[in-house]
């Protein structure tokens, strides 16, 4: 019997050595989860009823080899499609229709734009149509490399202050080429329907009357409504209250002769702009593009007149030129953005993640991939950073969770166990030899 007990100990020690060796071999494998050997004692079956007080065990058996799904360290890589899960969950892959699950987030774009791992398995998620993620059925995530269409400017927002202590210029009339004929100026880019960039210039002149200014507006140095024939700027009055805020109550909505139209909300509208381009001889020609169909809204309602230097503190406009894709980025919720050369971003999809009621029930299939089994339960699919699913960290990878120091200690323990069980067999052999010699 001692021979068999010793043999089970050798088998167990050998299994522990194999598991520990596998852990050590994968100490640098991205997304690898270490394993541990779980043993149980065993007793010989007997048909004789006993109290159990004199039973002797018959050795040890390997009860399970369990994987430890603890979090590995996250290392920054700088690669846009390197992804790490911080928390629970797995990436979902498709191997020709068969679902695989992994923690290894080293992904690439193949020649067709599909996002794949090193083995060519497709990363699963939800693609986007016109920037809107289409949730529902999982599909292969794909990067759309087409150019982004231009957008004509529809709204400009400006925050500025005009110096209340400024004096009326002595040089008249207004001349955009003479800085002494106005108090303050700045320009804003705006775009037509073909993505051509134009420059809107605004000039501000303090009136003789207190709390009153005039604003002169040109586009490309021309009259926006008649750029081919006229350089005459648009002119608007800007009244201010005694507290320095814009006096919108005295800005009448409706058409303003020779100026920007005042809207019902008291912002301005550049309603009749005709985009033009400059010829080599200095003349201007309509370029065939159009302005935003509803005009360009100019929101200056936060403008002030305080005793401080005239300055523009904030400015936005919603138009842009066409752009080529320059890269891809992923946020913590798994949303994929295409980044374009014109500074715009476009949503192109969202990653899916999976979790299981019993991750220990997953079946490892190699390559740091797992498959669903009856023991794991059905995959619960969701998006990152929702429910029990962890968040994503882009441009990063999750390291192996192997603790090398602990594994080296386990290696020594397994070796000692092997030697001790071998000694049991050796001792039993010596006893048997002694008995044989006695006979």
C-alpha atoms as one frame of an Amber mdcrd trajectory, in Angstrom:
protein
   0.000   0.000   0.000   2.845   2.426   0.803   4.125   1.987  -2.735   0.799
   3.230  -4.126   0.656   6.098  -1.651   4.141   7.192  -2.652   3.276   6.904
  -6.338   0.229   9.162  -5.926   2.482  11.660  -4.167   4.961  11.517  -7.059
   2.154  12.041  -9.573   0.842  14.988  -7.562   4.280  16.566  -7.198   4.902
  16.075 -10.907   1.563  17.769 -11.715   2.478  20.684  -9.449   5.861  20.969
 -11.172   4.140  21.037 -14.585   1.659  23.739 -13.554   4.358  25.852 -11.917
   6.618  25.422 -14.931   3.811  26.520 -17.253   3.212  29.616 -15.124   6.911
  30.515 -15.206   7.078  29.934 -18.978   4.212  32.434 -19.464   5.451  35.143
 -17.125   5.736  37.512 -20.131   2.612  36.380 -22.026   0.126  39.224 -22.455
  -3.217  38.525 -20.799  -2.066  35.155 -19.381  -3.762  33.945 -16.204  -1.741
  31.742 -13.865  -2.962  28.343 -12.657  -2.706  26.490  -9.391  -2.957  22.785
  -8.586  -5.582  21.785  -6.050  -5.136  18.397  -4.366  -7.409  16.163  -2.288
  -6.681  13.151  -0.115  -8.182   9.802  -1.068  -9.246   6.643   0.759  -9.562
   3.096  -0.512 -13.107   1.887  -0.957 -14.189  -0.839   1.435 -17.301  -2.965
   1.704 -16.730  -3.421   5.424 -18.452  -0.943   7.674 -16.001   0.660  10.073
 -16.016   3.533  12.468 -13.413   5.302  10.386 -11.060   5.676  13.317  -8.589
   3.138  11.916  -8.817   4.063   8.212  -5.541   4.931   6.519  -5.561   7.161
   3.466  -4.481   5.772   0.119  -2.665   8.886  -1.076  -3.436  12.075  -2.915
  -5.291  12.952  -6.095  -5.373  16.056  -8.264  -8.788  17.597  -7.653  -8.451
  20.458 -10.123  -6.104  22.779 -11.949  -7.746  26.174 -11.480  -6.917  29.387
 -13.269  -6.575  32.583 -11.248  -8.377  35.436 -13.013  -6.807  38.161 -10.911
  -5.918  41.508 -12.487  -2.522  41.768 -14.153  -0.484  44.954 -14.242  -1.357
  47.343 -17.071   1.551  48.621 -19.154   1.374  51.568 -21.563   2.476  50.771
 -25.126   1.540  53.848 -27.177  -0.195  51.666 -29.818  -3.753  52.842 -30.485
  -5.260  49.354 -30.864  -3.537  47.897 -27.805  -6.321  47.564 -25.230  -6.338
  46.471 -21.596  -9.326  45.565 -19.444  -9.244  47.113 -15.992 -11.681  44.953
 -14.043 -13.919  42.032 -14.991 -14.657  40.764 -18.465 -13.177  39.414 -21.670
 -12.776  40.635 -25.228 -15.056  38.752 -27.633 -13.448  37.245 -30.727 -14.871
  35.412 -33.720 -12.908  32.499 -35.160 -14.860  31.884 -38.332 -18.120  32.249
 -36.413 -17.023  30.392 -33.281 -16.800  32.685 -30.249 -13.571  32.944 -28.260
 -12.864  35.051 -25.174  -9.542  36.602 -24.202  -7.838  39.134 -21.947  -5.045
  39.696 -24.452  -5.784  43.042 -26.123  -3.073  43.270 -28.783  -5.140  44.064
 -31.873  -4.328  45.161 -35.400  -6.063  46.313 -38.564  -5.864  43.886 -41.491
  -5.800  44.825 -45.167  -9.598  45.079 -45.259  -9.816  47.310 -42.186 -11.045
  44.551 -39.854  -9.728  44.680 -36.287  -8.081  41.323 -35.567  -5.710  39.656
 -33.124  -2.366  38.122 -34.097  -4.119  34.867 -35.092  -6.550  36.671 -37.389
  -9.602  36.311 -35.130 -12.047  39.201 -35.530 -12.730  41.510 -32.580 -16.471
  41.717 -31.932 -18.583  44.777 -31.214 -21.101  47.125 -32.746 -20.332  49.141
 -35.862 -21.602  52.683 -36.396 -23.639  54.224 -39.210 -23.176  57.970 -39.717
 -21.510  58.201 -36.312 -24.281  56.358 -34.423 -23.439  52.979 -32.834 -25.844
  50.253 -33.981 -26.277  48.085 -30.879 -27.860  44.673 -31.196 -26.229  41.813
 -33.054 -22.468  41.450 -32.617 -20.406  41.898 -35.764 -16.779  42.148 -36.829
 -15.465  45.585 -35.935 -14.144  47.391 -38.976 -12.322  50.686 -39.429 -13.876
  52.948 -42.054 -10.931  54.689 -43.731 -12.975  56.935 -46.040 -12.529  60.699
 -45.863 -14.881  62.733 -43.723 -17.110  65.072 -45.729 -16.730  68.829 -45.238
 -19.300  70.762 -43.246 -20.323  74.345 -43.978 -20.151  76.601 -40.942 -23.575
  77.031 -39.370 -22.763  78.689 -36.052 -20.009  80.840 -34.609 -19.833  81.675
 -30.916 -17.612  84.492 -29.668 -16.833  85.758 -26.193 -15.062  89.115 -26.097
 -14.683  92.345 -24.203 -14.459  95.848 -25.674 -12.501  98.380 -23.639 -14.994
 100.886 -22.199 -12.238 103.502 -21.813 -11.390 103.420 -25.522 -11.812 106.672
 -27.445 -13.328 107.220 -30.858 -10.675 106.929 -33.607  -9.575 110.238 -35.082
  -9.149 108.748 -38.541 -12.352 108.502 -40.553 -13.934 106.923 -42.466 -13.278
 103.311 -41.513 -10.528 101.699 -43.557  -9.564  98.079 -42.787  -6.037  98.780
 -44.047  -5.570 101.637 -41.546  -5.329 100.496 -37.923  -5.949 104.041 -36.726
  -9.506 103.948 -38.066 -10.751 101.285 -35.632 -10.162 100.232 -32.024 -10.065
  96.463 -32.186 -10.209  93.600 -34.720  -9.960  89.815 -34.935 -10.741  87.146
 -37.533 -12.566  83.815 -37.519 -12.326  80.930 -39.992 -15.509  79.701 -41.622
 -16.127  77.041 -44.248 -18.346  76.695 -47.300 -20.131  73.545 -48.515 -17.022
  72.254 -50.315 -14.784  72.658 -47.295 -13.007  75.781 -48.552 -11.757  77.961
 -45.713 -12.637  81.655 -45.645 -11.776  84.402 -43.207 -14.375  86.536 -41.526
 -12.951  89.785 -40.150 -14.703  91.895 -37.531 -13.667  95.465 -36.730 -14.948
  97.404 -33.725 -15.138 101.189 -33.479 -16.108 103.168 -30.380 -18.900 105.663
 -31.135 -18.971 109.227 -29.863 -22.036 108.264 -27.836 -21.289 106.483 -24.572
 -21.930 102.743 -24.351 -22.161 102.400 -28.118 -19.922 100.710 -30.701 -20.110
  99.864 -34.377 -19.090  96.491 -35.820 -17.860  96.185 -39.405 -17.837  92.693
 -40.943 -16.179  91.335 -44.093 -15.460  87.860 -45.447 -12.154  87.498 -47.285
 -11.993  91.291 -47.171 -15.148  91.616 -49.271 -18.849  92.262 -48.772 -20.206
  88.736 -47.991 -23.360  89.254 -50.059 -21.521  90.612 -53.125 -17.875  89.541
 -52.954 -17.339  89.858 -56.706 -18.159  93.572 -56.922 -18.030  95.098 -53.441
 -15.536  95.639 -50.613 -18.095  97.557 -48.549 -18.328  95.909 -45.117 -21.510
  95.127 -43.254 -22.188  97.528 -40.359 -24.065  96.898 -37.093 -24.635  98.968
 -33.960 -23.684  97.389 -30.626 -25.429  99.070 -27.664 -24.316  98.300 -24.103
 -25.960  98.809 -20.739 -24.437 100.862 -17.957 -23.303  97.636 -16.273 -21.205
  96.732 -19.331 -23.389  93.930 -20.688 -24.848  93.887 -24.185 -28.155  95.750
 -24.366 -30.074  93.145 -26.307 -33.406  94.825 -25.579 -32.385  97.654 -27.893
 -31.324  95.281 -30.669 -34.378  94.986 -32.924 -34.971  91.637 -34.594 -35.416
  91.631 -38.347 -33.518  92.914 -41.357 -30.765  95.421 -40.761 -29.906  97.527
 -43.794 -26.267  97.086 -44.706 -25.513  94.838 -41.719 -25.910  91.366 -40.278
 -29.519  90.292 -39.673 -30.534  90.232 -36.010 -32.321  87.016 -35.028 -35.190
  86.689 -32.574 -32.715  85.570 -29.877 -30.694  88.742 -30.637 -27.738  86.911
 -32.150 -26.702  87.798 -35.705 -27.097  85.898 -38.960 -24.814  86.125 -41.961
 -27.702  85.329 -44.296 -26.581  86.127 -47.833 -22.950  85.041 -47.910 -21.737
  83.944 -51.348 -18.398  82.063 -51.110 -15.835  83.381 -53.580 -12.178  82.861
 -54.411  -9.501  85.339 -55.389  -8.097  85.240 -58.923  -4.470  85.833 -59.829
  -5.344  89.309 -61.130  -6.834  90.301 -57.760 -10.464  89.986 -58.802 -12.959
  87.647 -57.133 -15.122  84.890 -58.626 -17.874  82.818 -57.011 -16.267  79.421
 -56.338 -19.336  77.256 -56.980 -19.830  76.338 -53.316 -22.628  77.507 -51.067
 -22.922  78.701 -47.496 -24.884  76.858 -44.823 -28.485  76.596 -46.014 -29.875
  78.474 -43.016 -27.094  81.054 -42.908 -24.274  81.463 -40.418 -25.439  82.295
 -36.899 -23.075  84.610 -35.020 -23.664  84.389 -31.267 -22.063  87.314 -29.427
 -24.585  87.613 -26.597 -21.938  87.296 -23.878 -19.980  90.252 -25.241 -19.145
  92.921 -22.632 -17.845  96.472 -22.408 -15.632  96.681 -19.307 -12.667  98.824
 -18.420 -10.170  96.204 -19.541  -8.182  95.595 -22.678 -10.231  94.619 -25.712
  -9.737  90.886 -26.130 -11.377  87.722 -27.426 -11.396  85.062 -24.708 -13.289
  82.247 -26.447 -14.339  81.409 -29.968 -15.886  78.351 -31.645 -17.264  77.519
 -35.069 -18.796  74.231 -36.229 -17.561  73.992 -39.827 -14.595  72.072 -41.190
 -12.862  71.038 -44.373 -12.662  67.485 -45.687 -10.235  65.300 -43.764  -8.293
  62.084 -44.227  -8.150  59.516 -41.461  -5.018  59.987 -39.389  -5.560  57.391
 -36.666  -7.910  55.571 -34.315  -8.552  56.110 -30.623 -10.634  54.196 -28.059
 -12.190  55.581 -24.882 -12.807  53.822 -21.553 -16.305  52.719 -22.629 -14.957
  51.009 -25.751 -16.133  53.583 -28.280 -13.850  53.693 -31.326 -13.148  57.072
 -32.921 -11.587  57.745 -36.301  -9.321  60.791 -36.020  -9.038  62.981 -39.118
  -6.462  65.454 -40.366  -8.963  68.315 -40.072  -9.142  67.846 -36.307 -12.514
  66.076 -36.355 -13.372  62.759 -34.718 -16.025  60.311 -35.893 -17.522  57.377
 -33.976 -16.966  54.189 -35.988 -18.018  51.533 -33.491 -17.969  50.210 -29.944
 -16.284  47.135 -28.500 -18.283  44.425 -26.785 -17.194  42.562 -23.668 -18.358
  39.339 -22.048 -18.513  37.978 -18.532 -19.579  34.631 -17.062 -21.267  33.400
 -13.903 -18.335  31.018 -13.350 -15.128  32.009 -15.091 -13.455  28.899 -13.654
 -15.732  26.887 -15.919 -14.212  28.361 -19.085 -12.208  25.958 -21.196  -8.700
  27.169 -22.199  -7.973  26.561 -25.883  -4.486  28.065 -26.081  -3.272  31.438
 -27.252  -4.684  32.971 -24.025  -8.182  32.245 -25.382 -11.087  30.510 -23.646
 -14.325  28.933 -24.788 -17.708  28.875 -23.117 -18.810  25.596 -21.487 -21.799
  24.360 -19.522 -19.755  24.915 -16.395 -19.064  28.581 -17.174 -22.625  29.491
 -18.011 -23.754  31.541 -20.997 -21.749  34.648 -21.888 -23.295  37.891 -20.669
 -22.533  40.439 -23.376 -22.325  44.170 -22.732 -20.210  47.230 -23.345 -17.187
  48.252 -21.262 -17.712  50.148 -18.018 -21.317  49.014 -17.646 -22.757  46.636
 -15.057 -20.042  44.338 -13.706 -17.811  44.817 -16.751 -14.532  46.632 -16.356
 -13.360  49.703 -18.234 -10.904  49.850 -21.111  -7.500  51.456 -21.064  -6.301
  52.243 -24.574  -2.704  52.172 -25.782  -2.003  49.624 -23.036  -1.775  45.876
 -22.471  -2.480  43.722 -19.443   0.584  41.799 -18.319   0.583  38.190 -17.171
  -0.607  37.914 -13.572   2.129  35.379 -12.721   4.014  36.236  -9.510   7.467
  34.975 -10.431   8.782  35.044  -6.859   5.878  32.958  -5.599   6.235  30.507
  -8.482   9.917  29.958  -7.741   8.981  29.165  -4.137   6.300  26.758  -5.423
   8.951  25.140  -7.601  11.113  24.439  -4.566   8.128  23.089  -2.618   7.113
  20.774  -5.474  10.684  19.505  -5.750  10.795  18.807  -2.022   7.455  17.016
  -2.218   8.735  14.871  -5.059  11.865  13.942  -3.118   9.881  13.150   0.048
   7.472  10.860  -1.796  10.369   9.154  -3.523  11.825   8.579  -0.067   8.558
   6.899   0.986   8.913   4.423  -1.875  12.592   3.906  -1.110  11.833   3.215
   2.557   9.075   0.751   1.652  11.515  -1.008  -0.671  14.082  -1.325   2.144
  11.462  -2.791   4.485  10.393  -5.287   1.843  14.006  -6.356   1.308  14.435
  -6.885   5.035  11.316  -9.083   5.164  12.501 -11.123   2.206  15.891 -11.693
   3.806  14.203 -12.844   7.028  12.485 -15.589   5.135
